[in-house]
Amino acid sequence: MRHIFGVFTALVTAVLIIIMAQMIREGLYPLPPNLDIDDTKTLIQWISSLPDQAFVIIAISHSIAAFAAGLISSLVVGRSRMSTGIITMSSVFLLVMVYLFTYNFPTWFVITDTIATAILGFVGAVTGSGRVND
């Protein structure tokens, strides 16, 4: 039961972190009112017109979300802390990869976001699993 609770809590926390960062990004760089989200061509055009700071906000949120997922799930479970942290962090990482390759983001952002998310997620899992067993 602790495994399920740990993974669930970690994933909910990660999603909330990403949603809050997307809200911050949306407040700073809002969608144009006449933008049709279903039109892929205009959406890609708008994404390419965003400044680098918008992408940095997203990359930071993905990295913090992966760190939190690895850390929280590792701290909550009783046994198999490292494997649970890695599995949870990998779930967030997989969702980030789907997001990155669904839209046409700049190459520097995709590479940076991928590396930062993987490293911080692993650090979160290692940090959470390093505490002494109950």
Helices and strands as residue ranges (DSSP letters): H 2-28, H 40-49, H 52-76, H 81-102, H 107-129
